[in-house]
Amino acid sequence: MSGLLALLDDVAGIAKVAAASVDDVAAAAGKAGAKTAGVIIDDAAVTPKYLQGFAPARELPIIWRITRGSLFNKLILLMPVAMLLANFAPWAITPLLMLGGSYLCFEGAEKIFHVLFPHASHAIDEDMSIKDPGHLEEQKIKGAIKTDFILSAEIMTIALAAIEAPTVWMQAATLAVVAIGVTLAVYGSVALIVKMDDVGLYLAQNALTSPGRGLGRGLVKFMPVLMKILSVVGTAAMLWVGGSIIIHGLEVLGFGWLGHHIHDWAYAVGHAVPAAWEGFAEWSAKAAMDGVFGVVWGLVLIPLATKVVGPLIASVSGKSASH
């Protein structure tokens, strides 16, 4: 009997340690997740554009496939690499972050360039032709997962840098919690956004009261406006996040001139407004300058991507450079 009681006491002690570890993981995950807020906003704003043009019945299945791809990106591809880099090659993290930031700047700047100087591509028209909706859906999903991979890499790296865990295993568990939580939050929000017009249509047709039907009609009219707003916000967030990553990476590598000047200019803007608005003004000024740098850097990368990187990838993959 005394042996059984001793065993139960040991089990209780192990349970207490496990519970404490779970609490530590949850607390660390919350702290690390907060650090990735900027990229999360970018991810949530960018994703809905991949659903434009599809029948309502295909929206949730597409979101689910992108969600699965995002979890695969984070848990299977990125987390092991992030753990290996953090423990064996921490010097490589900054250059890789800057590479991902450059991709975001390129994507955002290319969208602005296309708006200012509309241009068509026969290859793109062929790829995106609605004559083959199945092919279009596959291409859209692949594009969304590709963009998610870059954003997920930024999220995982930023989160990893913010995690203060005593062991590698707790570090890995915390990173996994962040990956799952962020993915569910982002794509759950996207699902709500893209289905809100269907909710509005249902209310407009079936609500029992006149205010309810009016709310439904208002939702139906507002959702196209919201999607356009999200497209603009997504592009701006791409450029802001990408530009800030490049500037911070330059500082880490010892080229801090631009980052110091942006900090000083943002500080001056913050102190030029009433004290109640100081923090917001300083943050807004820095975000705007990071975004402007992201546009400039992205425009520089457009000819490099189209004239050098594209043909190089085409020579390896066997596809045409325009594809």
ZADO-1210 file (C-alpha; in nm, 4 decimals, padded with zeros to 6 digits):
<atoms>
<atom x="00.0000" y="00.0000" z="00.0000" code="MET" pos="1"/>
<atom x="00.2838" y="00.2395" z="00.0831" code="SER" pos="2"/>
<atom x="00.4408" y="00.1610" z="-00.2535" code="GLY" pos="3"/>
<atom x="00.1144" y="00.2428" z="-00.4312" code="LEU" pos="4"/>
<atom x="00.0839" y="00.5720" z="-00.2419" code="LEU" pos="5"/>
<atom x="00.4424" y="00.6587" z="-00.3337" code="ALA" pos="6"/>
<atom x="00.3683" y="00.5829" z="-00.6981" code="LEU" pos="7"/>
<atom x="00.0568" y="00.8020" z="-00.6901" code="LEU" pos="8"/>
<atom x="00.2602" y="01.0788" z="-00.5281" code="ASP" pos="9"/>
<atom x="00.5180" y="01.0544" z="-00.8080" code="ASP" pos="10"/>
<atom x="00.2426" y="01.0625" z="-01.0699" code="VAL" pos="11"/>
<atom x="00.0940" y="01.3707" z="-00.9056" code="ALA" pos="12"/>
<atom x="00.4353" y="01.5373" z="-00.9073" code="GLY" pos="13"/>
<atom x="00.4842" y="01.4591" z="-01.2759" code="ILE" pos="14"/>
<atom x="00.1368" y="01.5949" z="-01.3522" code="ALA" pos="15"/>
<atom x="00.2193" y="01.9187" z="-01.1705" code="LYS" pos="16"/>
<atom x="00.5413" y="01.9587" z="-01.3700" code="VAL" pos="17"/>
<atom x="00.3549" y="01.8820" z="-01.6943" code="ALA" pos="18"/>
<atom x="00.0838" y="02.1341" z="-01.6098" code="ALA" pos="19"/>
<atom x="00.3449" y="02.3970" z="-01.5332" code="ALA" pos="20"/>
<atom x="00.5154" y="02.3206" z="-01.8651" code="SER" pos="21"/>
<atom x="00.1853" y="02.3594" z="-02.0500" code="VAL" pos="22"/>
<atom x="00.1304" y="02.6953" z="-01.8794" code="ASP" pos="23"/>
<atom x="00.4835" y="02.8030" z="-01.9741" code="ASP" pos="24"/>
<atom x="00.4280" y="02.6983" z="-02.3349" code="VAL" pos="25"/>
<atom x="00.0951" y="02.8842" z="-02.3501" code="ALA" pos="26"/>
<atom x="00.2461" y="03.2000" z="-02.2007" code="ALA" pos="27"/>
<atom x="00.5471" y="03.1887" z="-02.4317" code="ALA" pos="28"/>
<atom x="00.3232" y="03.1221" z="-02.7326" code="ALA" pos="29"/>
<atom x="00.1069" y="03.4223" z="-02.6485" code="GLY" pos="30"/>
<atom x="00.4104" y="03.6483" z="-02.6176" code="LYS" pos="31"/>
<atom x="00.5692" y="03.5177" z="-02.9379" code="ALA" pos="32"/>
<atom x="00.2394" y="03.5391" z="-03.1276" code="GLY" pos="33"/>
<atom x="00.1989" y="03.9042" z="-03.0342" code="ALA" pos="34"/>
<atom x="00.5378" y="03.9809" z="-03.1908" code="LYS" pos="35"/>
<atom x="00.4126" y="03.8534" z="-03.5282" code="THR" pos="36"/>
<atom x="00.1033" y="04.0775" z="-03.5384" code="ALA" pos="37"/>
<atom x="00.2214" y="04.2792" z="-03.8387" code="GLY" pos="38"/>
<atom x="00.2783" y="03.9744" z="-04.0579" code="VAL" pos="39"/>
<atom x="-00.0490" y="03.8182" z="-03.9407" code="ILE" pos="40"/>
<atom x="-00.2384" y="04.1291" z="-04.0556" code="ILE" pos="41"/>
<atom x="-00.0592" y="04.1018" z="-04.3885" code="ASP" pos="42"/>
<atom x="-00.1507" y="03.7338" z="-04.4227" code="ASP" pos="43"/>
<atom x="-00.5177" y="03.7897" z="-04.3375" code="ALA" pos="44"/>
<atom x="-00.5433" y="04.0856" z="-04.5751" code="ALA" pos="45"/>
<atom x="-00.3675" y="03.9185" z="-04.8682" code="VAL" pos="46"/>
<atom x="-00.5501" y="03.5831" z="-04.8711" code="THR" pos="47"/>
<atom x="-00.9072" y="03.6901" z="-04.9693" code="PRO" pos="48"/>
<atom x="-00.7871" y="03.8125" z="-05.3096" code="LYS" pos="49"/>
<atom x="-00.7152" y="03.4508" z="-05.4070" code="TYR" pos="50"/>
<atom x="-01.0888" y="03.3752" z="-05.3769" code="LEU" pos="51"/>
<atom x="-01.2133" y="03.6440" z="-05.6117" code="GLN" pos="52"/>
<atom x="-01.4041" y="03.5121" z="-05.9121" code="GLY" pos="53"/>
<atom x="-01.5033" y="03.1736" z="-05.7667" code="PHE" pos="54"/>
<atom x="-01.8529" y="03.0427" z="-05.6981" code="ALA" pos="55"/>
<atom x="-01.9573" y="03.0730" z="-05.3302" code="PRO" pos="56"/>
<atom x="-01.9723" y="02.6949" z="-05.2992" code="ALA" pos="57"/>
<atom x="-01.5974" y="02.6739" z="-05.3758" code="ARG" pos="58"/>
<atom x="-01.4818" y="02.9391" z="-05.1269" code="GLU" pos="59"/>
<atom x="-01.4676" y="02.7324" z="-04.8071" code="LEU" pos="60"/>
<atom x="-01.3090" y="02.4266" z="-04.9765" code="PRO" pos="61"/>
<atom x="-01.0403" y="02.6546" z="-05.1223" code="ILE" pos="62"/>
<atom x="-00.9782" y="02.8169" z="-04.7828" code="ILE" pos="63"/>
<atom x="-00.9508" y="02.4730" z="-04.6237" code="TRP" pos="64"/>
<atom x="-00.6944" y="02.3611" z="-04.8809" code="ARG" pos="65"/>
<atom x="-00.4914" y="02.6779" z="-04.8257" code="ILE" pos="66"/>
<atom x="-00.5162" y="02.6248" z="-04.4472" code="THR" pos="67"/>
<atom x="-00.3814" y="02.2713" z="-04.4817" code="ARG" pos="68"/>
<atom x="-00.1016" y="02.4024" z="-04.7022" code="GLY" pos="69"/>
<atom x="-00.0220" y="02.6700" z="-04.4441" code="SER" pos="70"/>
<atom x="-00.0032" y="02.4152" z="-04.1601" code="LEU" pos="71"/>
<atom x="00.2206" y="02.1955" z="-04.3769" code="PHE" pos="72"/>
<atom x="00.4408" y="02.4968" z="-04.4491" code="ASN" pos="73"/>
<atom x="00.4763" y="02.5851" z="-04.0825" code="LYS" pos="74"/>
<atom x="00.4893" y="02.2499" z="-03.9045" code="LEU" pos="75"/>
<atom x="00.6537" y="02.0190" z="-04.1575" code="ILE" pos="76"/>
<atom x="00.8767" y="02.2446" z="-04.3686" code="LEU" pos="77"/>
<atom x="00.9593" y="02.5534" z="-04.1658" code="LEU" pos="78"/>
<atom x="00.9624" y="02.4514" z="-03.7993" code="MET" pos="79"/>
<atom x="01.2390" y="02.1873" z="-03.8290" code="PRO" pos="80"/>
<atom x="01.4496" y="02.4263" z="-04.0387" code="VAL" pos="81"/>
<atom x="01.3890" y="02.7106" z="-03.7936" code="ALA" pos="82"/>
<atom x="01.4924" y="02.4927" z="-03.4981" code="MET" pos="83"/>
<atom x="01.8071" y="02.3752" z="-03.6761" code="LEU" pos="84"/>
<atom x="01.9027" y="02.7289" z="-03.7756" code="LEU" pos="85"/>
<atom x="01.8366" y="02.8694" z="-03.4282" code="ALA" pos="86"/>
<atom x="02.0528" y="02.6062" z="-03.2625" code="ASN" pos="87"/>
<atom x="02.3255" y="02.5441" z="-03.5208" code="PHE" pos="88"/>
<atom x="02.3386" y="02.8367" z="-03.7674" code="ALA" pos="89"/>
<atom x="02.1817" y="03.1486" z="-03.6110" code="PRO" pos="90"/>
<atom x="02.3914" y="03.3666" z="-03.8429" code="TRP" pos="91"/>
<atom x="02.1796" y="03.2484" z="-04.1409" code="ALA" pos="92"/>
<atom x="01.8473" y="03.3695" z="-03.9998" code="ILE" pos="93"/>
<atom x="01.8917" y="03.7378" z="-04.0877" code="THR" pos="94"/>
<atom x="01.9873" y="03.6824" z="-04.4557" code="PRO" pos="95"/>
<atom x="01.6962" y="03.4409" z="-04.4994" code="LEU" pos="96"/>
<atom x="01.4576" y="03.6900" z="-04.3426" code="LEU" pos="97"/>
<atom x="01.5866" y="03.9575" z="-04.5791" code="MET" pos="98"/>
<atom x="01.5321" y="03.7232" z="-04.8750" code="LEU" pos="99"/>
<atom x="01.1717" y="03.6729" z="-04.7671" code="GLY" pos="100"/>
<atom x="01.1307" y="04.0465" z="-04.7102" code="GLY" pos="101"/>
<atom x="01.2612" y="04.1125" z="-05.0608" code="SER" pos="102"/>
<atom x="01.0005" y="03.8769" z="-05.2025" code="TYR" pos="103"/>
<atom x="00.7244" y="04.0663" z="-05.0192" code="LEU" pos="104"/>
<atom x="00.8580" y="04.3993" z="-05.1515" code="CYS" pos="105"/>
<atom x="00.8688" y="04.2588" z="-05.5055" code="PHE" pos="106"/>
<atom x="00.5109" y="04.1283" z="-05.4835" code="GLU" pos="107"/>
<atom x="00.3774" y="04.4574" z="-05.3475" code="GLY" pos="108"/>
<atom x="00.5702" y="04.6779" z="-05.5897" code="ALA" pos="109"/>
<atom x="00.4674" y="04.4617" z="-05.8867" code="GLU" pos="110"/>
<atom x="00.1012" y="04.5135" z="-05.7962" code="LYS" pos="111"/>
<atom x="00.1494" y="04.8913" z="-05.7837" code="ILE" pos="112"/>
<atom x="00.3443" y="04.8859" z="-06.1109" code="PHE" pos="113"/>
<atom x="00.0661" y="04.6863" z="-06.2765" code="HIS" pos="114"/>
<atom x="-00.1957" y="04.9412" z="-06.1617" code="VAL" pos="115"/>
<atom x="00.0097" y="05.2380" z="-06.2838" code="LEU" pos="116"/>
<atom x="00.1203" y="05.0711" z="-06.6077" code="PHE" pos="117"/>
<atom x="-00.1368" y="04.8056" z="-06.7011" code="PRO" pos="118"/>
<atom x="00.0141" y="04.5279" z="-06.9036" code="HIS" pos="119"/>
<atom x="-00.1081" y="04.1913" z="-07.0193" code="ALA" pos="120"/>
<atom x="00.0726" y="03.8637" z="-07.0625" code="SER" pos="121"/>
<atom x="-00.0468" y="03.5989" z="-07.3037" code="HIS" pos="122"/>
<atom x="00.0943" y="03.3304" z="-07.0753" code="ALA" pos="123"/>
<atom x="-00.0880" y="03.4688" z="-06.7729" code="ILE" pos="124"/>
<atom x="-00.4116" y="03.5062" z="-06.9668" code="ASP" pos="125"/>
<atom x="-00.3779" y="03.1451" z="-07.0765" code="GLU" pos="126"/>
<atom x="-00.3025" y="03.0263" z="-06.7230" code="ASP" pos="127"/>
<atom x="-00.5900" y="03.2213" z="-06.5663" code="MET" pos="128"/>
<atom x="-00.8511" y="03.1635" z="-06.8373" code="SER" pos="129"/>
<atom x="-01.1945" y="03.0924" z="-06.6911" code="ILE" pos="130"/>
<atom x="-01.2390" y="02.8361" z="-06.9681" code="LYS" pos="131"/>
<atom x="-01.0672" y="02.5951" z="-06.7304" code="ASP" pos="132"/>
<atom x="-01.1964" y="02.6781" z="-06.3783" code="PRO" pos="133"/>
<atom x="-01.0332" y="02.3703" z="-06.2293" code="GLY" pos="134"/>
<atom x="-00.6925" y="02.4802" z="-06.3549" code="HIS" pos="135"/>
<atom x="-00.7572" y="02.8352" z="-06.2337" code="LEU" pos="136"/>
<atom x="-00.8472" y="02.7068" z="-05.8864" code="GLU" pos="137"/>
<atom x="-00.5304" y="02.4975" z="-05.8674" code="GLU" pos="138"/>
<atom x="-00.3173" y="02.7928" z="-05.9758" code="GLN" pos="139"/>
<atom x="-00.4820" y="03.0242" z="-05.7231" code="LYS" pos="140"/>
<atom x="-00.4313" y="02.7745" z="-05.4400" code="ILE" pos="141"/>
<atom x="-00.0677" y="02.7213" z="-05.5358" code="LYS" pos="142"/>
<atom x="-00.0148" y="03.0981" z="-05.5464" code="GLY" pos="143"/>
<atom x="-00.1772" y="03.1440" z="-05.2051" code="ALA" pos="144"/>
<atom x="00.0305" y="02.8666" z="-05.0473" code="ILE" pos="145"/>
<atom x="00.3474" y="03.0080" z="-05.2051" code="LYS" pos="146"/>
<atom x="00.2786" y="03.3524" z="-05.0596" code="THR" pos="147"/>
<atom x="00.1812" y="03.1902" z="-04.7292" code="ASP" pos="148"/>
<atom x="00.5162" y="03.0109" z="-04.7228" code="PHE" pos="149"/>
<atom x="00.7013" y="03.3425" z="-04.7257" code="ILE" pos="150"/>
<atom x="00.4717" y="03.4980" z="-04.4656" code="LEU" pos="151"/>
<atom x="00.4852" y="03.1817" z="-04.2533" code="SER" pos="152"/>
<atom x="00.8646" y="03.1876" z="-04.2658" code="ALA" pos="153"/>
<atom x="00.8590" y="03.5434" z="-04.1341" code="GLU" pos="154"/>
<atom x="00.6057" y="03.4508" z="-03.8638" code="ILE" pos="155"/>
<atom x="00.8034" y="03.1470" z="-03.7494" code="MET" pos="156"/>
<atom x="01.1347" y="03.3309" z="-03.7448" code="THR" pos="157"/>
<atom x="00.9972" y="03.6325" z="-03.5581" code="ILE" pos="158"/>
<atom x="00.8193" y="03.4049" z="-03.3106" code="ALA" pos="159"/>
<atom x="01.1317" y="03.1949" z="-03.2597" code="LEU" pos="160"/>
<atom x="01.3341" y="03.5064" z="-03.1806" code="ALA" pos="161"/>
<atom x="01.0769" y="03.6054" z="-02.9168" code="ALA" pos="162"/>
<atom x="01.0588" y="03.2648" z="-02.7447" code="ILE" pos="163"/>
<atom x="01.2478" y="03.2344" z="-02.4165" code="GLU" pos="164"/>
<atom x="01.2357" y="02.8627" z="-02.3423" code="ALA" pos="165"/>
<atom x="01.4784" y="02.6700" z="-02.1190" code="PRO" pos="166"/>
<atom x="01.4874" y="02.3611" z="-02.3413" code="THR" pos="167"/>
<atom x="01.4782" y="02.2833" z="-02.7100" code="VAL" pos="168"/>
<atom x="01.1653" y="02.0725" z="-02.6634" code="TRP" pos="169"/>
<atom x="00.9722" y="02.3532" z="-02.4955" code="MET" pos="170"/>
<atom x="01.0944" y="02.5887" z="-02.7683" code="GLN" pos="171"/>
<atom x="00.9617" y="02.3488" z="-03.0321" code="ALA" pos="172"/>
<atom x="00.6296" y="02.3026" z="-02.8507" code="ALA" pos="173"/>
<atom x="00.5836" y="02.6780" z="-02.8179" code="THR" pos="174"/>
<atom x="00.6616" y="02.7306" z="-03.1853" code="LEU" pos="175"/>
<atom x="00.4105" y="02.4606" z="-03.2814" code="ALA" pos="176"/>
<atom x="00.1401" y="02.6263" z="-03.0697" code="VAL" pos="177"/>
<atom x="00.2137" y="02.9616" z="-03.2366" code="VAL" pos="178"/>
<atom x="00.2005" y="02.8017" z="-03.5827" code="ALA" pos="179"/>
<atom x="-00.1347" y="02.6324" z="-03.5246" code="ILE" pos="180"/>
<atom x="-00.2907" y="02.9279" z="-03.3424" code="GLY" pos="181"/>
<atom x="-00.1847" y="03.1831" z="-03.6022" code="VAL" pos="182"/>
<atom x="-00.3015" y="02.9651" z="-03.8923" code="THR" pos="183"/>
<atom x="-00.6448" y="02.9050" z="-03.7414" code="LEU" pos="184"/>
<atom x="-00.6831" y="03.2727" z="-03.6534" code="ALA" pos="185"/>
<atom x="-00.5828" y="03.3939" z="-04.0008" code="VAL" pos="186"/>
<atom x="-00.7840" y="03.1528" z="-04.2118" code="TYR" pos="187"/>
<atom x="-01.0784" y="03.1483" z="-03.9720" code="GLY" pos="188"/>
<atom x="-01.0961" y="03.5259" z="-04.0162" code="SER" pos="189"/>
<atom x="-01.0639" y="03.4884" z="-04.3927" code="VAL" pos="190"/>
<atom x="-01.3518" y="03.2370" z="-04.3971" code="ALA" pos="191"/>
<atom x="-01.5724" y="03.4802" z="-04.2041" code="LEU" pos="192"/>
<atom x="-01.4829" y="03.7655" z="-04.4396" code="ILE" pos="193"/>
<atom x="-01.5485" y="03.5836" z="-04.7642" code="VAL" pos="194"/>
<atom x="-01.8770" y="03.4288" z="-04.6453" code="LYS" pos="195"/>
<atom x="-02.0161" y="03.7496" z="-04.4983" code="MET" pos="196"/>
<atom x="-02.1892" y="03.8382" z="-04.8266" code="ASP" pos="197"/>
<atom x="-02.3696" y="03.5015" z="-04.8163" code="ASP" pos="198"/>
<atom x="-02.4812" y="03.5797" z="-04.4606" code="VAL" pos="199"/>
<atom x="-02.6044" y="03.9172" z="-04.5828" code="GLY" pos="200"/>
<atom x="-02.7948" y="03.7575" z="-04.8712" code="LEU" pos="201"/>
<atom x="-02.9603" y="03.5114" z="-04.6327" code="TYR" pos="202"/>
<atom x="-03.0649" y="03.7926" z="-04.3981" code="LEU" pos="203"/>
<atom x="-03.1934" y="04.0055" z="-04.6866" code="ALA" pos="204"/>
<atom x="-03.4156" y="03.7201" z="-04.8042" code="GLN" pos="205"/>
<atom x="-03.5163" y="03.5509" z="-04.4782" code="ASN" pos="206"/>
<atom x="-03.4878" y="03.7939" z="-04.1850" code="ALA" pos="207"/>
<atom x="-03.8145" y="03.8324" z="-03.9956" code="LEU" pos="208"/>
<atom x="-03.7808" y="04.2082" z="-03.9388" code="THR" pos="209"/>
<atom x="-03.7252" y="04.5028" z="-04.1701" code="SER" pos="210"/>
<atom x="-03.4035" y="04.6139" z="-03.9875" code="PRO" pos="211"/>
<atom x="-03.2677" y="04.2599" z="-04.0248" code="GLY" pos="212"/>
<atom x="-03.3354" y="04.2572" z="-04.3987" code="ARG" pos="213"/>
<atom x="-03.1812" y="04.6046" z="-04.4249" code="GLY" pos="214"/>
<atom x="-02.8701" y="04.4805" z="-04.2440" code="LEU" pos="215"/>
<atom x="-02.8474" y="04.1935" z="-04.4917" code="GLY" pos="216"/>
<atom x="-02.8716" y="04.4256" z="-04.7923" code="ARG" pos="217"/>
<atom x="-02.6092" y="04.6507" z="-04.6347" code="GLY" pos="218"/>
<atom x="-02.3695" y="04.3577" z="-04.5898" code="LEU" pos="219"/>
<atom x="-02.4163" y="04.2496" z="-04.9523" code="VAL" pos="220"/>
<atom x="-02.3380" y="04.6031" z="-05.0776" code="LYS" pos="221"/>
<atom x="-02.0474" y="04.6562" z="-04.8381" code="PHE" pos="222"/>
<atom x="-01.8550" y="04.3320" z="-04.8979" code="MET" pos="223"/>
<atom x="-01.7182" y="04.4246" z="-05.2457" code="PRO" pos="224"/>
<atom x="-01.5962" y="04.7513" z="-05.0937" code="VAL" pos="225"/>
<atom x="-01.4359" y="04.5613" z="-04.8052" code="LEU" pos="226"/>
<atom x="-01.2602" y="04.3242" z="-05.0456" code="MET" pos="227"/>
<atom x="-01.1107" y="04.6195" z="-05.2325" code="LYS" pos="228"/>
<atom x="-01.0024" y="04.7743" z="-04.9037" code="ILE" pos="229"/>
<atom x="-00.8415" y="04.4460" z="-04.7991" code="LEU" pos="230"/>
<atom x="-00.6578" y="04.4268" z="-05.1308" code="SER" pos="231"/>
<atom x="-00.5101" y="04.7725" z="-05.0720" code="VAL" pos="232"/>
<atom x="-00.4343" y="04.6939" z="-04.7066" code="VAL" pos="233"/>
<atom x="-00.2719" y="04.3655" z="-04.8055" code="GLY" pos="234"/>
<atom x="-00.0425" y="04.5339" z="-05.0582" code="THR" pos="235"/>
<atom x="00.0474" y="04.8098" z="-04.8105" code="ALA" pos="236"/>
<atom x="00.1161" y="04.5534" z="-04.5394" code="ALA" pos="237"/>
<atom x="00.3373" y="04.3536" z="-04.7764" code="MET" pos="238"/>
<atom x="00.5480" y="04.6601" z="-04.8460" code="LEU" pos="239"/>
<atom x="00.5562" y="04.7713" z="-04.4824" code="TRP" pos="240"/>
<atom x="00.6548" y="04.4291" z="-04.3469" code="VAL" pos="241"/>
<atom x="00.9024" y="04.3624" z="-04.6290" code="GLY" pos="242"/>
<atom x="01.0638" y="04.7057" z="-04.6012" code="GLY" pos="243"/>
<atom x="01.0962" y="04.6866" z="-04.2232" code="SER" pos="244"/>
<atom x="01.2545" y="04.3405" z="-04.2462" code="ILE" pos="245"/>
<atom x="01.5154" y="04.4626" z="-04.4969" code="ILE" pos="246"/>
<atom x="01.5971" y="04.7740" z="-04.2925" code="ILE" pos="247"/>
<atom x="01.6273" y="04.5770" z="-03.9682" code="HIS" pos="248"/>
<atom x="01.8407" y="04.3148" z="-04.1437" code="GLY" pos="249"/>
<atom x="02.0761" y="04.5844" z="-04.2689" code="LEU" pos="250"/>
<atom x="02.1113" y="04.7101" z="-03.9123" code="GLU" pos="251"/>
<atom x="02.1941" y="04.3610" z="-03.7858" code="VAL" pos="252"/>
<atom x="02.4556" y="04.3231" z="-04.0612" code="LEU" pos="253"/>
<atom x="02.6176" y="04.6513" z="-03.9611" code="GLY" pos="254"/>
<atom x="02.4583" y="04.8855" z="-04.2158" code="PHE" pos="255"/>
<atom x="02.2423" y="05.0856" z="-03.9800" code="GLY" pos="256"/>
<atom x="02.2537" y="05.4278" z="-04.1473" code="TRP" pos="257"/>
<atom x="01.9073" y="05.4119" z="-04.3002" code="LEU" pos="258"/>
<atom x="01.7454" y="05.2506" z="-03.9973" code="GLY" pos="259"/>
<atom x="01.8911" y="05.5127" z="-03.7618" code="HIS" pos="260"/>
<atom x="01.7710" y="05.7977" z="-03.9836" code="HIS" pos="261"/>
<atom x="01.4205" y="05.6511" z="-04.0097" code="ILE" pos="262"/>
<atom x="01.4114" y="05.6150" z="-03.6320" code="HIS" pos="263"/>
<atom x="01.5219" y="05.9761" z="-03.5846" code="ASP" pos="264"/>
<atom x="01.2719" y="06.1101" z="-03.8403" code="TRP" pos="265"/>
<atom x="00.9880" y="05.9084" z="-03.6868" code="ALA" pos="266"/>
<atom x="01.0898" y="06.0332" z="-03.3402" code="TYR" pos="267"/>
<atom x="01.0771" y="06.3917" z="-03.4661" code="ALA" pos="268"/>
<atom x="00.7295" y="06.3370" z="-03.6127" code="VAL" pos="269"/>
<atom x="00.6094" y="06.1889" z="-03.2838" code="GLY" pos="270"/>
<atom x="00.7302" y="06.4917" z="-03.0885" code="HIS" pos="271"/>
<atom x="00.5682" y="06.7337" z="-03.3344" code="ALA" pos="272"/>
<atom x="00.2152" y="06.6317" z="-03.2334" code="VAL" pos="273"/>
<atom x="00.0276" y="06.6468" z="-02.9006" code="PRO" pos="274"/>
<atom x="00.1528" y="06.4037" z="-02.6356" code="ALA" pos="275"/>
<atom x="-00.1633" y="06.1929" z="-02.6574" code="ALA" pos="276"/>
<atom x="-00.0844" y="06.1107" z="-03.0226" code="TRP" pos="277"/>
<atom x="00.2941" y="06.0840" z="-02.9884" code="GLU" pos="278"/>
<atom x="00.3237" y="05.7048" z="-02.9920" code="GLY" pos="279"/>
<atom x="00.0772" y="05.6576" z="-03.2761" code="PHE" pos="280"/>
<atom x="00.2346" y="05.9326" z="-03.4858" code="ALA" pos="281"/>
<atom x="00.5850" y="05.7931" z="-03.4375" code="GLU" pos="282"/>
<atom x="00.4742" y="05.4389" z="-03.5261" code="TRP" pos="283"/>
<atom x="00.2782" y="05.5606" z="-03.8312" code="SER" pos="284"/>
<atom x="00.5721" y="05.7656" z="-03.9573" code="ALA" pos="285"/>
<atom x="00.8115" y="05.4728" z="-03.9230" code="LYS" pos="286"/>
<atom x="00.5655" y="05.2313" z="-04.0900" code="ALA" pos="287"/>
<atom x="00.5142" y="05.4772" z="-04.3778" code="ALA" pos="288"/>
<atom x="00.8893" y="05.5207" z="-04.4325" code="MET" pos="289"/>
<atom x="00.9438" y="05.1449" z="-04.4143" code="ASP" pos="290"/>
<atom x="00.6672" y="05.1058" z="-04.6744" code="GLY" pos="291"/>
<atom x="00.8182" y="05.3674" z="-04.9055" code="VAL" pos="292"/>
<atom x="01.1519" y="05.1895" z="-04.8839" code="PHE" pos="293"/>
<atom x="00.9677" y="04.8636" z="-04.9601" code="GLY" pos="294"/>
<atom x="00.8197" y="05.0177" z="-05.2767" code="VAL" pos="295"/>
<atom x="01.1584" y="05.1464" z="-05.3929" code="VAL" pos="296"/>
<atom x="01.3332" y="04.8182" z="-05.3199" code="TRP" pos="297"/>
<atom x="01.0542" y="04.6228" z="-05.4882" code="GLY" pos="298"/>
<atom x="01.0730" y="04.8388" z="-05.8029" code="LEU" pos="299"/>
<atom x="01.4475" y="04.7749" z="-05.8157" code="VAL" pos="300"/>
<atom x="01.3810" y="04.4012" z="-05.7909" code="LEU" pos="301"/>
<atom x="01.1197" y="04.3887" z="-06.0709" code="ILE" pos="302"/>
<atom x="01.3699" y="04.3971" z="-06.3606" code="PRO" pos="303"/>
<atom x="01.6032" y="04.1661" z="-06.1687" code="LEU" pos="304"/>
<atom x="01.3206" y="03.9150" z="-06.1163" code="ALA" pos="305"/>
<atom x="01.1839" y="03.9354" z="-06.4709" code="THR" pos="306"/>
<atom x="01.5113" y="03.9579" z="-06.6640" code="LYS" pos="307"/>
<atom x="01.7433" y="03.7426" z="-06.4516" code="VAL" pos="308"/>
<atom x="01.5677" y="03.5258" z="-06.1911" code="VAL" pos="309"/>
<atom x="01.2687" y="03.4370" z="-06.4116" code="GLY" pos="310"/>
<atom x="01.4738" y="03.3157" z="-06.7095" code="PRO" pos="311"/>
<atom x="01.7085" y="03.1304" z="-06.4721" code="LEU" pos="312"/>
<atom x="01.4193" y="02.9442" z="-06.3089" code="ILE" pos="313"/>
<atom x="01.2680" y="02.8813" z="-06.6537" code="ALA" pos="314"/>
<atom x="01.5924" y="02.7230" z="-06.7730" code="SER" pos="315"/>
<atom x="01.5848" y="02.4846" z="-06.4783" code="VAL" pos="316"/>
<atom x="01.2104" y="02.4073" z="-06.4721" code="SER" pos="317"/>
<atom x="01.1633" y="02.3849" z="-06.8463" code="GLY" pos="318"/>
<atom x="00.8775" y="02.6396" z="-06.8534" code="LYS" pos="319"/>
<atom x="00.8843" y="02.9622" z="-07.0483" code="SER" pos="320"/>
<atom x="01.0127" y="03.2726" z="-06.8701" code="ALA" pos="321"/>
<atom x="00.6734" y="03.4452" z="-06.9027" code="SER" pos="322"/>
<atom x="00.5093" y="03.1602" z="-06.7118" code="HIS" pos="323"/>
</atoms>
